Amino acid sequence: MIGAIVGLLVGFGIGLYVPLTIAGGYSLYLSVGILAAIDSVIGAIRANIEEQFDSAIFLSGFILNSLIAMSLAYAGDLLGIPLYYAAIFAFGMRLFNNLARIRRDMIEKFRSSRHNM
């Protein structure tokens, strides 16, 4: 868990100081891909808390979810239909569900540790 937090902080720091610009036409695809990646990371944190983390599942989900979300947004652009809304809805719902489960697990662990004192 500490490694994930350190990695997140290092990545955030690199993102702040590396001058990288994305063309406006690709920003929609990148933002949907990032949402899918964040969903995978939050799901991995939840799985780690529940002691069910599997790195192969995490890595494959991280890459495939991001690629599928970006492909869905691209296909929608080709068809003239905002299909990226489907990815936003699906990954957004999963993100909030995982955060709710993490919160619930943390509260239960806190209560049980306080009760055992």
N, C-alpha and C positions, 0 to 999 in steps of 0.2 A: 504494500500500500504506500509506503514511504517512497519507493522507487517511482511509482506512478505520479505522485505529487511532485517529486523532483523533476521528472521528465516533463511534466506539464509546465512547470515554472521555467525550465530551460528553454522549451519550445516557445513559450510566450515571450521570453527575453530575446531569443533569436528573431522572432517575428517582428518585434519592435525595432530592432536595430539593423536588419537586413533590408536594403532598399529594393523591394520587389513590387512591381506593378503588374496588374492584370488588365488586359484590354476589356473595355466595357461590355463587349459582346459575349465574353466568357464569364462574366461575374455571376450570372444566374446559375450556370452549371457548377461553378466552384462553390457557391453558397449552398446549394442543395447537397453537393458532395460533402461539404464540411458538416452540415447538419447530420447526414448519415454517419459520418465518422464520429461525431460527438455522441450520437446515439450508441454506437458500438462501444465507445470508451465508458460511458455511464453503465451500459449493460455489463461490461467486464468488471467494473467496480462492484456492482450488485452481486455478480457471480462470485467474486472474491470474498465478499462479506458472508455469503451463504456457503462458502467453501466448496464451490462447484466450478471454479475457473479452469478453463482449458485453453491454453495458448493457441492451439491450432484452430479452434472454433473462433476465438477472438480475431486472429489475424485474417482468416478467410472471411469472416463477417465484415470486418473493417474494410477490406479491399472490395469485396463483392457488393456490399451495400452502397458504398460510395460510387462504384462504377454503374450500378443499376440506377441509382438516383440521377446521376448525370446523364445517362443514356435516355432515361425517361424524359428528362427536361429537354434534351436535344431532339428526341422524336416528336415531342409536343411542338417544338419550334418549327420543325419541318412540316407538320400537319396544320399548324396555325391554331393549335389547341393548347391551353395552359396546363399541360399534364404535370408540370412541376408541383402544382397544388396537391396532387395525390401523394407525392413524395414528402412534401412538407407536412401534410396531415398524418401520414403513416409514421414517419420518424418522429414527429413532434409528439404524437400520442404515446409512442413507446418510450420516448425520453422522459415524459412526465410520469408515466407508470413506473419506470425504473427508479426515478427519483423518489416517488411515493413509497416504493418498497424499501429503498435504502433508508429513508427517514423512519419508517415503521420498524425496521430491524434495529436501527441505532437506538430508538426509544426503548424497545424491548430489552436490548442488551444493557442499557443504562438502568432500567428498572430492576432487572434481575441482579445486576452487580450491587445496586443500592440495597436491595432486599437481602442479599447474602451477607451484608456487613454486620 
